[in-house]
Amino acid sequence: QSLSNYNTSNKFIWNYFIFFNKSNMVINNQIAYTYKQFYKNFMYYGDLSYEDWYNQLTKGIIAGGLSGEIEVMIPVSTDYSTPMTIVTYRKPLFSYGQNDGVVIVVMKKEDIIEPLSSINTDDGGITYIENKKGNIITYFSPNKYNIKSVQTIVNKSKKEGINHPEVVLNGKKMIVSYVKKDNYTYVAVQSKKIVLSKANAVKNVLIIVLVISLFVGTGISYYMARRNAKPLQ
């Protein structure tokens, strides 16, 4: 009853779970399941059996921090489950050097990439987040890419020491931008054509403003000069 409902105060949190390995119980503010009940009725990994999932959770020490993308299945009925792509944040529960359990915060991919999707990725663009070890956390693109291949191409361009290096993806010239925050790097790979079209649009607006200002300024100067001029007698 003392556990908070974090998904009402933070839109990035879909749910969270506290796993206790000694009792094989998982709880949050709404549920209290055994591990087997949780895996069967609440959420399971599509490519892992219960035994493999259980061993990953209880054997050895679970690494903390953000995971990469994970494909899970959410049971809807006894014979139907819906897929969901998630990213998790894990905080192990240590006691005398043992793995007593873990707190797992679950975020839906679609909520994480919502801010990234505001970046124009048309014409072959892609955005992604990586941690300080270079592991991909999540990515967004309307195009189908092998994210590891994209990351390799982008990393080669970093070594050149250019602020906005150019790379080629699928035969298209792209411009790379980086933002580093804490232990993560946010990378945007945008079509050079789109980036330059924005610059050209800004340039055209400036030219129009300057031309209008020139004509207006000339007109005002002429008007004021005529008002101040006195005819010679």
PAGUKOL-893504 format. One record per residue: residue in three letters; x, y, z of N, C-alpha, C, O in turn. Coordinates in Angstrom, 1 decimal, padded with zeros to 4 digits. Each point is the difference from the previous one (the first is absolute). Example, Ala and Ser with C-alpha at 12.3 -4.5 7.8 and 13.67 -1.06 7.14 Angstrom:
REM residues 2
   rest    neast   nnorth      nup   caeast   canorth     caup    ceast   cnorth      cup    oeast   onorth      oup
    Ala    013.2   -005.7    007.8   -000.9     001.2    000.0    000.9    001.2    000.0    001.0    000.0    000.7
    Ser   -001.4    001.1   -001.4    000.9     001.1    000.0   -000.8    001.1    000.8    000.5    001.1    000.1
REM end
This chain:
REM residues 233
   rest    neast   nnorth      nup   caeast   canorth     caup    ceast   cnorth      cup    oeast   onorth      oup
    Gln    000.8   -001.2    000.0   -000.8     001.2    000.0    000.9    001.3    000.0   -000.5    001.0   -000.3
    Ser    001.7   -001.2    000.7    000.9     001.2    000.0    000.7    000.2   -001.3    000.7    001.1   -000.2
    Leu   -000.8   -002.0   -000.8    000.7     000.2   -001.2   -000.8    001.0   -000.9   -001.2    000.0    000.0
    Ser    002.0    000.8   -000.7   -000.6     001.1   -000.8   -000.4   -000.5   -001.4    000.5   -001.0   -000.5
    Asn   -001.4    001.7   -000.1   -000.5    -000.2   -001.3    000.8    000.9   -001.0   -000.5    001.1   -000.3
    Tyr    001.7   -001.4    000.0    000.9     000.9   -000.7   -000.5    000.3   -001.4    000.3    001.1   -000.6
    Asn   -001.0   -002.0   -000.1   -000.4     000.3   -001.3   -001.1    001.1   -000.2   -000.3    000.4   -001.1
    Thr   -000.2    000.1    002.3   -001.0     001.1   -000.1    000.7    001.3    000.1   -000.5    001.1   -000.4
    Ser    001.8   -001.1    000.9    000.7     001.2    000.2    001.2    000.2   -001.0    000.6    001.0   -000.1
    Asn   -000.3   -002.1   -000.6    001.1     000.0   -001.0   -000.4   -000.7   -001.2   -000.2   -001.2    000.0
    Lys    000.0    001.9   -001.1   -000.6    -000.6   -001.2    001.0   -001.0   -000.6   -000.4   -000.9   -000.9
    Phe    001.7    000.9    001.2    000.9    -000.9   -000.5    000.0   -001.4    000.6    000.6   -000.9   -000.5
    Ile   -001.2    000.9    001.7    000.0    -001.3    000.7   -001.3   -000.7   -000.3   -001.1    000.4    000.4
    Trp    001.2   -001.6   -001.0   -001.2    -000.8   -000.3   -000.4   -000.8    001.2   -001.2   -000.1    000.4
    Asn    002.2   -000.5    000.3   -000.2    -000.7    001.2    001.3   -000.3    000.7    001.1    000.3   -000.6
    Tyr   -001.1   -000.8    001.8    001.2    -000.4    000.7   -000.3   -001.3    000.9   -001.1   -000.2    000.4
    Phe    002.2   -000.5   -000.2   -000.2    -001.3    000.7    001.2   -000.2    001.0    001.1    000.4   -000.4
    Ile   -001.4   -000.9    001.6    001.0    -000.4    000.9    000.1   -001.5    000.1   -001.0   -000.6    000.5
    Phe    002.1    000.0   -000.9    000.2    -001.4    000.1    000.8   -000.4    001.2    001.0    000.5    000.2
    Phe   -001.6   -001.5    000.6    000.7    -000.5    001.1    000.4   -001.5   -000.2   -000.9   -000.8   -000.1
    Asn    002.2    000.6   -000.1    000.4    -001.4   -000.4   -000.2   -001.0    001.0   -000.2   -001.2   -000.3
    Lys    000.4    001.5    001.6   -000.1    -001.0    001.1   -001.4   -000.5    000.1   -000.2   -001.2    000.4
    Ser   -000.8    002.0   -000.6   -001.4    -000.4    000.1   -000.7   -000.3   -001.3   -001.1   -000.4   -000.1
    Asn    001.9    000.7   -001.0   -000.6    -000.1   -001.4   -001.3    000.8   -000.1   -001.0   -000.5   -000.6
    Met    001.0    001.7    001.1   -001.2     000.9   -000.1    000.4    001.2   -000.7    001.1    000.6    000.1
    Val   -002.1   -000.1   -000.9    000.2     001.3   -000.7   -001.3    000.9    000.4   -001.1   -000.5   -000.1
    Ile    001.4    001.7    000.5   -001.1     000.9    000.4    000.2    001.4   -000.6    001.1    000.4   -000.3
    Asn   -002.2    000.3    000.3    000.0     001.5   -000.2   -001.2    000.5    000.7   -000.5   -000.6    000.9
    Asn    000.0    001.8   -001.2   -001.1     000.6    000.7   -001.3   -000.7   -000.4   -001.1    000.3    000.7
    Gln    001.1   -001.2   -001.7   -001.3    -000.6   -000.4    000.0   -001.5    000.1   -001.1   -000.6    000.2
    Ile    002.3   -000.1   -000.3    000.0    -001.4   -000.1    000.9   -000.6    001.0    000.8    000.6    000.6
    Ala   -001.0   -001.9   -000.3    000.9    -000.8    000.8   -000.1   -001.4   -000.6   -001.0   -000.8    000.3
    Tyr    002.0    000.4   -001.1    000.0    -001.3   -000.7    001.3   -000.8    000.4    001.0    000.5    000.4
    Thr   -001.1   -001.8   -000.6    001.2    -000.8    000.0    000.6    000.2   -001.3   -000.6    000.5   -001.0
    Tyr    001.9   -000.9    000.9    000.7     000.2   -001.3   -000.7   -000.7   -001.2   -000.2    000.5   -001.1
    Lys   -000.3   -001.8    001.4   -000.7    -000.7   -001.0   -001.3    000.6   -000.4   -000.3    000.1   -001.2
    Gln   -000.4    000.4    002.1   -001.3     000.7   -000.3    000.3    001.2   -000.8   -000.8    000.3   -001.0
    Phe    001.8    000.5    001.4    000.3     001.2   -000.7    000.4   -000.3   -001.5   -000.5    000.7   -000.9
    Tyr    001.3   -001.7    000.7    000.5    -000.3   -001.4   -001.2   -000.5   -000.8   -000.1    000.2   -001.2
    Lys   -000.8   -000.9    001.8   -001.1    -000.6   -000.7   -001.2    001.0   -000.3   -000.6    000.0   -001.0
    Asn    000.3    000.8    002.0   -001.2     000.8    000.0    000.2    001.5   -000.3   -000.9    000.7   -000.3
    Phe    002.2   -000.2    000.5    000.2     001.5   -000.1    000.9    000.4   -001.1   -000.4    000.8   -000.9
    Met    001.6   -001.4    000.8    001.0     000.4   -001.0    001.0   -001.1   -000.2    000.6   -000.5    001.0
    Tyr   -000.3    000.2   -002.2    001.1    -001.0   -000.2    000.8    000.3   -001.3   -000.5    000.8   -000.8
    Tyr    001.7   -001.3    000.8    000.9     000.2   -001.2   -000.4   -001.0   -001.1    000.0   -001.2    000.3
    Gly   -000.2    001.7   -001.5   -000.4    -000.9   -001.1    001.0   -001.0   -000.3   -000.3   -001.1   -000.5
    Asp    001.6    001.4    000.6    001.1    -000.9   -000.4    000.6   -000.7    001.2    001.0   -000.7   -000.2
    Leu   -001.6    000.7    001.4    000.6    -000.6    001.1   -001.1   -000.9    000.7   -001.1    000.4    000.2
    Ser    001.5   -001.6    000.2   -000.8    -000.9    000.8    000.0    000.5    001.4    000.8    000.8    000.4
    Tyr   -001.8   -001.3    000.4   -000.1     000.5    001.4    001.3   -000.4    000.7    000.5    000.8    000.8
    Glu    000.1   -002.0   -001.0    001.2    -000.4    000.7    001.2    000.9   -000.4    000.7    000.3    000.9
    Asp   -000.6    000.1   -002.2    001.1     000.9   -000.3   -000.2    001.3    000.6    001.0    000.6    000.5
    Trp   -002.2    000.0   -000.5   -000.3     001.3    000.6    000.3   -000.1    001.5    000.6    001.0    000.5
    Tyr   -001.0   -002.0    000.1    000.2    -000.2    001.5    001.5    000.0    000.3    000.4    000.6    001.0
    Asn    000.3   -001.4   -001.8    001.5    -000.1    000.3    000.7    001.4   -000.2    000.9    000.3    000.7
    Gln   -001.3    000.4   -001.7    000.6     001.4   -000.3   -000.3    000.9    001.2    000.8    000.8    000.4
    Leu   -002.0   -001.0    000.2   -000.4     000.9    001.1    000.6   -000.3    001.3    000.3    000.8    000.8
    Thr    000.0   -002.1   -000.6    000.4    -000.5    001.4    001.5   -000.4    000.0    000.6    000.0    001.1
    Lys    000.0   -000.4   -002.2    001.4    -000.5    000.1    000.9    001.1   -000.3   -000.1    000.7   -001.0
    Gly    001.1   -000.5    001.8    001.0     001.0   -000.3   -000.5    001.4    000.4   -001.1    000.2    000.7
    Ile    001.8    000.8   -001.1   -000.3     001.4    000.4   -000.6    000.7   -001.3    000.7    000.0   -001.0
    Ile   -001.8    000.7    001.2   -000.6     000.7   -001.1    000.6    001.4   -000.2    000.2    000.7    001.0
    Ala    000.2   -000.4   -002.2    000.6     001.3   -000.2   -001.1    001.1    000.2   -001.1   -000.1   -000.5
    Gly    001.5    001.2    001.1   -000.9     001.1    000.2    000.0    000.9   -001.2    000.8   -000.1   -000.9
    Gly   -001.7    001.1    000.9   -000.1     001.0   -001.1   -001.0   -000.3   -001.0   -000.8   -000.9    000.1
    Leu    000.9    001.6   -001.2   -000.9    -000.1   -001.1    000.3   -001.2   -000.9    001.2   -000.3   -000.3
    Ser   -002.2   -000.5   -000.1    000.2    -001.0   -001.0   -000.2    000.5   -001.4   -000.4    001.1   -000.2
    Gly    000.7   -001.9   -000.7   -000.4     000.3   -001.4   -001.4   -000.4   -000.2   -000.8   -000.3    000.9
    Glu    000.3    000.3   -002.2   -001.4    -000.4   -000.2   -000.2   -001.5    000.2    000.8   -000.8   -000.3
    Ile   -002.0    000.6    000.9   -000.4    -001.4    000.3   -001.4   -000.3   -000.5   -000.9    000.8    000.2
    Glu    000.8   -001.9   -000.9   -001.3    -000.3   -000.5   -000.7   -000.9    001.0    000.5   -001.1    000.3
    Val   -001.7    001.5    000.2   -000.7    -000.8    001.0   -001.4   -000.2   -000.6   -000.5    000.6   -000.9
    Met   -000.2   -001.6    001.6   -001.4    -000.3   -000.4   -000.9    000.3    001.3    000.3   -000.4    001.1
    Ile   -001.4    001.0   -001.4   -001.0     000.3    001.1   -001.2   -000.8   -000.2   -000.7    000.2   -001.0
    Pro    000.4   -001.2    001.9   -001.1    -000.9   -000.2   -001.3    000.9    000.1   -000.2    000.7    001.0
    Val   -000.7   -000.9   -002.0   -001.3     000.7    000.0   -001.1   -001.0    000.4   -001.0    000.3    000.7
    Ser    001.1   -001.6   -001.2   -000.9    -001.0    000.4    000.8   -001.3    000.1    001.2    000.0   -000.1
    Thr   -001.9   -001.1    000.3    000.7    -001.3    000.2    000.7   -000.5   -001.3    001.0   -000.7    000.1
    Asp   -001.4    001.2   -001.2    000.6    -000.5   -001.3    000.5    001.2   -000.8    000.2   -000.2   -001.2
    Tyr   -000.1    001.4    001.7    000.5     001.1   -000.8    000.8    001.0    000.8   -000.3    000.3    001.1
    Ser    001.4    000.1   -001.7    000.9     001.0    000.6    000.4    001.0   -001.0    000.1   -000.3   -001.2
    Thr    000.1    001.5    001.7    000.4     001.1   -000.9    001.4    000.4    000.2    000.5    000.1    001.2
    Pro    000.3    000.1   -002.2    001.4     000.4    000.1    000.2    001.4    000.4   -000.8    000.9   -000.3
    Met    001.9   -000.6    001.0    000.4     001.4    000.4    001.5    000.1    000.1    000.7   -000.9    000.5
    Thr   -000.2    002.0   -001.0    001.4     000.2    000.1    000.3    001.0    001.2   -000.6    001.0    000.1
    Ile    001.5   -001.4    000.8    000.2     000.7    001.2    001.5    000.3    000.2    000.9   -000.7   -000.6
    Val   -000.6    001.7    001.4    001.4     000.2    000.6   -000.2    000.0    001.5   -000.9    000.6    000.5
    Thr    001.8   -001.2    000.2   -000.1    -000.1    001.4    001.2    000.7    000.7    001.1    000.1   -000.5
    Tyr   -001.4    000.4    001.7    001.0     000.4    000.9    000.1   -000.9    001.2   -001.1   -000.2    000.7
    Arg    002.2   -000.3   -000.4    000.1    -001.1    001.1    000.9    000.5    001.1    001.1    000.6   -000.2
    Lys   -001.5   -000.9    001.4    000.7     000.3    001.3    000.1   -001.2    000.8   -001.0   -000.4    000.7
    Pro    002.1   -000.3   -000.7    000.1    -001.3    000.8   -000.1    000.3    001.5    000.3    001.0    000.5
    Leu   -000.9   -002.0    000.2   -000.1     000.0    001.5    001.1   -000.9    000.5   -000.1   -001.2   -000.1
    Phe    001.1    001.8    000.7    001.2    -000.8    000.5   -000.1   -000.2    001.5   -000.5    000.9    000.7
    Ser    000.9   -002.1   -000.3    000.1    -000.2    001.5    001.2   -001.0    000.2   -000.1   -001.2   -000.4
    Tyr    001.1    001.7    001.0    001.2    -000.8    000.3    000.6   -000.7   -001.2    000.4   -001.1    000.0
    Gly   -000.4    001.9   -001.1    000.6    -000.4   -001.2   -000.9   -001.0   -000.9    000.5   -000.5   -001.0
    Gln   -001.7    000.3    001.5   -000.9    -000.9   -000.8   -001.0    000.8   -000.8   -000.3    001.2    000.3
    Asn   -000.3   -001.9   -001.3   -001.0     000.6   -000.8   -001.4   -000.3    000.6   -000.5   -001.1   -000.2
    Asp    000.0    002.0    001.1   -001.3    -000.3    000.6   -001.2    000.4   -000.8   -001.1   -000.4    000.3
    Gly    001.4    001.1   -001.4   -001.1     000.4   -000.9    000.3    001.2   -000.8    001.2    000.4    000.0
    Val   -002.2    000.2   -000.5    000.3     001.2   -000.9   -001.3    000.8   -000.1   -001.1   -000.6    000.0
    Val    001.2    001.9   -000.1   -001.1     000.9   -000.4    000.1    000.3   -001.4    001.1    000.4   -000.5
    Ile   -002.1   -000.6   -000.3    000.0     000.2   -001.4   -001.1    001.0   -000.4   -001.2   -000.2    000.2
    Val    001.7    001.3   -000.7   -001.0     001.1   -000.5   -000.1   -000.3   -001.5    001.0    000.0   -000.8
    Val   -002.3   -000.1    000.3   -000.2    -000.3   -001.4   -000.5    001.3   -000.7   -001.0    000.6    000.4
    Met    001.6   -000.3   -001.6   -000.4     001.1   -000.8   -000.4   -000.5   -001.4    000.8   -000.8   -000.6
    Lys   -001.8    001.2    000.0   -000.4    -000.4   -001.3    000.8    000.8   -001.1    000.3    001.2    000.2
    Lys    000.2   -001.9   -001.2    000.8     000.6   -001.0   -000.7    001.2   -000.6    000.6    001.1   -000.2
    Glu   -001.9   -001.2   -000.1   -000.7     001.1   -000.6    000.0    001.3    000.8   -000.1    001.1   -000.6
    Asp    000.1   -001.2    001.9    000.1     001.1    000.9    001.4    000.7    000.0    000.1    001.2    000.0
    Ile    000.9   -002.1   -000.1    001.4     000.6    000.0    000.3    000.7   -001.3    000.6    001.0    000.0
    Ile   -001.1   -001.6   -001.1    000.4     000.6   -001.3   -000.9    001.1   -000.5    000.2    000.7   -001.0
    Glu   -001.3   -000.4    001.8   -000.9     001.1   -000.3    000.8    001.3   -000.2   -000.2    000.7   -001.0
    Pro    001.1   -000.3    002.0    000.8     001.2   -000.2    000.9   -000.1   -001.2    000.3    001.0   -000.8
    Leu    000.3   -002.2    000.5    000.9    -000.2   -001.1   -000.8    000.1   -001.4    000.6    000.5   -000.9
    Ser   -001.8   -000.9    000.9   -000.8     000.1   -001.2   -000.2    001.4   -000.5   -000.5    000.1   -001.2
    Ser    000.7    000.9    002.0   -000.2     001.4   -000.4    001.1    000.4   -001.0   -000.1    001.0   -000.7
    Ile    001.2   -001.8    000.7    001.1     000.3   -000.9   -000.3   -000.6   -001.4   -000.5   -001.1   -000.1
    Asn    000.7    001.9   -000.9   -000.4    -000.4   -001.4    000.9   -001.1   -000.5    001.2    000.2   -000.2
    Thr   -001.8   -001.4    000.1    000.8    -001.2   -000.4   -000.5   -000.4   -001.4    000.3   -001.2   -000.4
    Asp   -000.9    002.1   -000.4   -000.4    -000.4   -001.3    001.2   -000.1   -000.9    001.1    000.4    000.3
    Asp   -001.3   -001.1   -001.4    001.1    -000.2   -001.0    001.2   -000.7    000.6    001.1    000.3   -000.3
    Gly   -001.5   -001.4    001.1    001.1    -000.8    000.4    000.6    000.3    001.4    001.1   -000.5    000.3
    Gly   -001.7    001.4    000.5    000.6     000.4    001.3   -000.2   -001.0    001.1   -000.9   -000.9   -000.2
    Ile    001.6    001.0    001.3   -000.1    -000.9    001.1    000.5    000.7    001.3    001.0    000.8   -000.1
    Thr   -001.6   -001.0    001.2    000.5     000.5    001.3    000.1   -001.1    000.9   -000.7   -001.0    000.0
    Tyr    001.7    001.1    000.9    000.2    -001.1    001.0    000.7    000.5    001.3    000.6    001.1    000.0
    Ile   -000.7   -001.9    001.1    000.6     000.3    001.2    001.0   -001.1    000.4   -000.4   -001.2   -000.1
    Glu    001.6    001.5    000.5    000.9    -001.0    000.4    000.6    000.4    001.4    000.1    001.2    000.3
    Asn    000.4   -002.2    000.4    000.6     000.3    001.3    001.5    000.2   -000.1    000.5   -000.1   -001.2
    Lys    000.2    000.3    002.3    001.4     000.3   -000.1    000.8   -001.1   -000.5    001.2    000.1   -000.4
    Lys   -001.7   -001.4    000.5    000.7    -001.1   -000.5   -000.3   -000.3   -001.5    000.6   -000.9   -000.6
    Gly   -001.4    001.8    000.0   -000.3    -000.2   -001.4   -001.2   -000.9   -000.3   -000.2   -000.3   -001.2
    Asn   -000.5   -000.2    002.2   -001.1    -000.9   -000.2   -001.3    000.9   -000.4   -000.2    001.0    000.6
    Ile   -000.5   -001.5   -001.6   -001.2     000.7   -000.4   -001.1   -000.2    001.0   -000.3   -001.1    000.3
    Ile   -000.3    002.2    000.2   -001.1    -000.1    000.9   -001.3   -000.1   -000.8   -000.8   -000.9    000.2
    Thr    000.6    001.8   -001.1   -001.2    -000.1   -000.9    000.3    000.9   -001.2    000.9    000.9    000.0
    Tyr   -001.8   -001.0   -001.1    000.2     000.8   -001.2   -001.3    000.2   -000.7   -001.0   -000.7    000.3
    Phe    000.9    001.7   -001.2   -001.2     000.2   -000.7    000.3    000.4   -001.4    000.9    000.8   -000.3
    Ser   -001.6   -001.4   -000.7    000.1     000.3   -001.4   -001.2   -000.6   -000.7   -000.4   -001.1    000.3
    Pro   -000.1    001.9   -001.3   -001.1    -000.6   -000.8    000.6   -001.0   -001.0   -000.8   -000.6   -000.7
    Asn    002.1    000.5    000.6    000.6    -000.9   -001.0    000.6   -001.2    000.8    000.2    000.1    001.2
    Lys    000.0   -001.2   -002.0    000.5    -001.2    000.6    001.6    000.0   -000.1    000.5    000.1   -001.1
    Tyr    000.1   -000.1    002.3    001.5     000.0    000.1    000.5   -001.0    000.9   -000.7   -000.5    000.9
    Asn    001.9    000.0   -001.1    000.7    -000.7    000.9    000.7    001.0    000.9    001.0    000.6   -000.4
    Ile   -001.5   -000.4    001.7    000.5     001.0    000.8    001.5   -000.1    000.3    000.7    001.0    000.2
    Lys   -000.2   -002.2   -000.1    001.4    -000.2    000.3    000.8    000.5   -001.2    001.1    000.6    000.3
    Ser   -001.5   -000.9   -001.5    000.7     000.5   -001.2    000.0    001.5    000.0    001.1    000.6   -000.3
    Val   -002.2    000.0    000.6   -000.1     001.5    000.0    001.0    000.6    001.1    000.7    000.9   -000.3
    Gln   -000.7   -001.5    001.5    000.8     000.4    001.0    001.5   -000.1   -000.4    000.8    000.9    000.4
    Thr   -000.4   -002.0   -001.0    001.4    -000.1   -000.5    000.4    001.1   -001.0    001.1    000.5    000.1
    Ile   -002.0   -000.2   -001.0    000.3     001.1   -001.0    000.1    001.3    000.7    000.9    000.8   -000.3
    Val   -001.8   -000.5    001.3    000.0     001.3    000.7    001.3    000.1    000.8    000.6    001.0    000.1
    Asn   -000.3   -002.1    000.6    001.2     000.0    000.9    001.3    000.3   -000.8    000.9    000.6    000.5
    Lys   -000.8   -001.1   -001.7    001.2     000.3   -000.9    000.0    001.5   -000.3    001.1    000.5   -000.1
    Ser   -002.2    000.1   -000.1    000.0     001.5   -000.3    000.4    000.8    001.2    000.5    001.1   -000.1
    Lys   -000.7   -001.6    001.4    000.3     000.7    001.2    001.5    000.2    000.1    000.5    001.1    000.5
    Lys    000.3   -002.0   -001.0    001.4     000.0    000.2    000.7    001.2   -000.8    001.1    000.4    000.2
    Glu   -001.9    000.1   -001.2    000.6     001.1   -000.8    000.0    001.3    000.8    000.6    001.0   -000.5
    Gly   -001.3   -000.9    001.6    000.0     001.2    000.8   -000.8    001.1   -000.6    000.2    001.2    000.3
    Ile   -001.2   -001.5   -001.1   -000.9     001.0   -000.7   -001.3    000.1    000.9   -000.5   -001.0    000.4
    Asn    000.1    002.3   -000.2   -001.2     000.2    000.8   -001.3   -000.7   -000.6   -000.7   -000.7    000.7
    His    000.5    000.9   -002.0   -001.1    -000.6   -000.7    000.5   -000.8   -001.2   -000.2    000.5   -001.1
    Pro    000.7   -001.7    001.3    000.6    -000.7   -001.1   -001.1   -000.5   -000.9   -001.1   -000.2    000.3
    Glu    001.6   -000.1   -001.6   -000.9    -000.6   -001.0    000.2   -001.5   -000.1    001.2   -000.4    000.0
    Val   -002.2   -000.4   -000.1    000.1    -001.4   -000.3   -000.9   -000.4   -001.1   -000.8    000.9   -000.5
    Val    000.9   -002.1    000.0   -000.8    -000.4   -001.1   -000.8   -001.3    000.5    000.6   -001.0    000.4
    Leu   -001.9    001.1   -000.5   -000.9    -001.2    000.4   -000.9   -000.3   -001.2   -000.7    000.9   -000.5
    Asn    000.8   -002.1    000.0   -000.8    -000.4   -001.1    000.2    000.9   -001.2   -000.9    000.2   -000.8
    Gly    002.2    000.3    000.6    000.3     000.8   -001.2   -000.5    001.5    000.2    000.2    000.7   -001.0
    Lys   -000.7   -000.3    002.2   -000.4     001.3    000.2    000.9    000.8    000.9    000.5   -000.6    001.0
    Lys   -000.2    001.8   -001.3    000.9     000.8    000.9   -000.8    000.5    001.2   -001.1    000.6   -000.1
    Met    001.7   -000.9    001.3   -000.7     000.3    001.3    001.0    000.9    000.8    001.2   -000.1   -000.1
    Ile   -001.8    000.9    001.0    000.7     000.8    000.9   -000.3   -000.5    001.5   -001.1   -000.2    000.3
    Val    002.2    000.0    000.5   -000.1    -000.5    001.3    000.1    001.1    001.0    000.9    000.8    000.0
    Ser   -001.8   -000.9    001.0    000.0     001.0    001.2    000.0   -000.8    001.3   -000.6   -001.1    000.1
    Tyr    001.4    001.6    000.9    000.1    -000.7    001.3   -000.4    000.9    001.1    000.2    001.2    000.0
    Val   -000.8   -001.8    001.0   -000.2     000.7    001.3    000.3   -000.9    001.1   -000.6   -001.1    000.1
    Lys    001.5    001.4    000.8    000.4    -000.8    001.1   -000.6    000.5    001.3    000.1    001.2    000.3
    Lys   -000.8   -002.1    000.4   -000.6     000.3    001.3    000.2   -001.1    001.0   -000.4   -001.1   -000.2
    Asp    001.1    001.5    001.3    000.4    -001.0    001.0    000.7   -001.2   -000.6    001.1    000.3   -000.6
    Asn   -001.6   -001.5    000.6    000.7    -001.1   -000.5   -000.5   -000.5   -001.3    000.3   -001.1   -000.5
    Tyr   -001.1    002.0   -000.2   -000.6    -000.4   -001.2    000.3    001.0   -001.2    000.2    001.1    000.3
    Thr   -000.2   -001.7   -001.5    000.2     000.9   -001.2   -001.3   -000.2   -000.9   -000.4   -001.1   -000.3
    Tyr   -000.1    002.3   -000.1   -001.1     000.0   -000.9    000.5    000.4   -001.4    000.6    001.0   -000.2
    Val   -000.9   -001.9   -000.7    000.5     000.2   -001.4   -001.1    000.1   -001.0   -001.0   -000.7    000.0
    Ala    001.1    001.7   -000.8   -001.0     000.3   -001.1    000.8   -000.1   -001.3    000.9    000.8   -000.2
    Val   -001.4   -001.6   -000.7    000.6    -000.2   -001.4   -001.1    000.5   -000.9   -001.0   -000.7   -000.2
    Gln    001.2    001.9   -000.4   -001.0     000.6   -000.9    000.5    000.1   -001.4    001.2    000.2   -000.2
    Ser   -002.2   -000.2   -000.7    000.4     000.2   -001.4    000.6    001.4   -000.2   -000.6    001.0    000.4
    Lys    001.7   -001.0   -001.2    000.6     001.3   -000.3   -000.9    000.9   -000.7    000.0    001.2    000.2
    Lys   -000.8   -001.8   -001.1   -001.0     000.8   -000.8   -001.0    000.7    000.9   -000.3    001.1   -000.2
    Ile   -000.2   -001.8    001.3   -001.0     000.5    000.9    000.7    001.1    000.8   -000.6    001.1    000.2
    Val    001.8   -001.4    000.3    000.7     001.0    000.9    000.3    001.3   -000.8   -000.3    001.1    000.5
    Leu    000.7   -001.2   -001.8    000.3     001.1   -000.8   -001.2    000.8   -000.4    000.0    001.2   -000.2
    Ser   -001.1   -002.0    000.0   -001.3     000.7   -000.3   -000.4    000.9    001.1   -000.6    001.1   -000.3
    Lys    000.8   -001.5    001.5   -000.4     000.9    001.2    000.9    001.2    000.0   -000.5    001.1    000.2
    Ala    001.8   -001.3   -000.5    001.0     001.1    000.0   -000.4    001.0   -001.2    000.0    001.2    000.2
    Asn   -000.4   -001.8   -001.3   -000.4     000.8   -001.2   -001.3    000.8    000.3   -000.1    001.2   -000.4
    Ala   -000.8   -001.8    001.1   -001.2     000.6    000.4    000.2    001.2    000.9   -000.5    001.1   -000.2
    Val    001.4   -001.3    001.2    000.4     001.1    000.9    000.7    001.2   -000.8   -000.3    001.1    000.2
    Lys    001.2   -001.5   -001.2    000.7     001.0   -000.8   -001.0    000.8   -000.8    000.1    001.2   -000.1
    Asn   -001.1   -001.9   -000.5   -001.0     000.7   -000.9   -000.8    000.9    000.8   -000.3    001.1   -000.4
    Val   -000.1   -001.5    001.7   -000.8     000.9    000.8    000.9    001.3    000.4   -000.6    001.1   -000.1
    Leu    001.9   -001.3    000.4    000.8     001.1    000.3    000.1    001.0   -001.2    000.0    001.2    000.1
    Ile    000.2   -001.8   -001.3    000.1     000.8   -001.2   -001.3    000.9   -000.2    000.1    001.2   -000.3
    Ile   -001.2   -001.9    000.4   -001.3     000.7   -000.1   -000.1    001.1    001.0   -000.5    001.2   -000.4
    Val    000.8   -001.4    001.6   -000.1     001.0    001.1    001.0    001.2   -000.3   -000.4    001.1    000.1
    Leu    001.6   -001.4   -000.6    000.9     001.0   -000.3   -000.5    000.9   -001.2    000.2    001.2    000.0
    Val   -000.7   -001.9   -001.0   -000.5     000.8   -001.2   -001.2    000.9    000.4    000.0    001.1   -000.4
    Ile   -000.9   -001.7    001.2   -001.2     000.8    000.5    000.5    001.2    000.8   -000.5    001.1   -000.1
    Ser    001.5   -001.4    001.0    000.5     001.1    000.9    000.7    001.1   -000.9   -000.1    001.1    000.3
    Leu    000.8   -001.5   -001.3    000.7     000.9   -000.9   -001.1    001.0   -000.7    000.2    001.2    000.0
    Phe   -001.2   -001.8   -000.5   -001.0     000.8   -000.7   -000.8    000.9    001.0   -000.2    001.2   -000.3
    Val   -000.2   -001.8    001.4   -000.7     000.8    001.0    000.9    001.1    000.6   -000.4    001.2    000.1
    Gly    001.7   -001.5    000.1    000.9     001.0    000.5    000.2    001.2   -001.0    000.1    001.1    000.4
    Thr    000.1   -001.5   -001.7    000.1     001.0   -001.0   -001.2    000.9   -000.1    000.1    001.2   -000.2
    Gly   -001.3   -001.8    000.2   -001.2     000.7    000.0   -000.1    001.0    001.1   -000.4    001.2   -000.2
    Ile    000.7   -001.6    001.4   -000.1     000.8    001.2    001.0    001.2   -000.1   -000.3    001.1    000.3
    Ser    001.5   -001.4   -000.8    001.1     001.0   -000.1   -000.5    001.0   -001.0    000.2    001.2    000.2
    Tyr   -000.7   -001.6   -001.3   -000.5     000.9   -001.1   -001.1    000.9    000.6    000.0    001.2   -000.3
    Tyr   -000.9   -001.8    001.0   -001.2     000.8    000.5    000.5    001.0    001.0   -000.4    001.2    000.0
    Met    001.3   -001.6    001.0    000.5     001.0    001.0    000.8    001.1   -000.7    000.0    001.1    000.5
    Ala    000.8   -001.5   -001.5    000.8     001.0   -000.7   -000.9    001.1   -000.7    000.3    001.2    000.1
    Arg   -001.4   -001.7   -000.7   -000.9     001.0   -000.6   -000.7    000.9    001.0   -000.2    001.2   -000.3
    Arg   -000.1   -001.8    001.5   -000.6     000.8    001.0    000.9    001.1    000.6   -000.4    001.1    000.3
    Asn    001.7   -001.4   -000.2    000.9     000.9    000.6    000.6    001.0   -001.0    000.6    001.0    000.4
    Ala   -000.7   -001.3   -001.7    000.6     000.9   -001.0   -000.8    001.3   -000.1   -001.3    000.0    000.0
    Lys    002.0    001.2   -000.1   -000.7     001.3   -000.2    000.4    000.5   -001.4    001.2    000.0   -000.4
    Pro   -002.2    000.5   -000.4    000.4     000.6   -001.3    000.8    001.2    000.1   -000.2    000.8    000.9
    Leu    001.2   -000.6   -001.8    000.9     001.2    000.0   -000.8    001.1   -000.7   -000.5   -000.2   -001.1
    Gln    000.5    001.4    001.7   -000.6     001.2   -000.7    001.0    000.8   -000.6   -000.3    001.1   -000.6
REM end
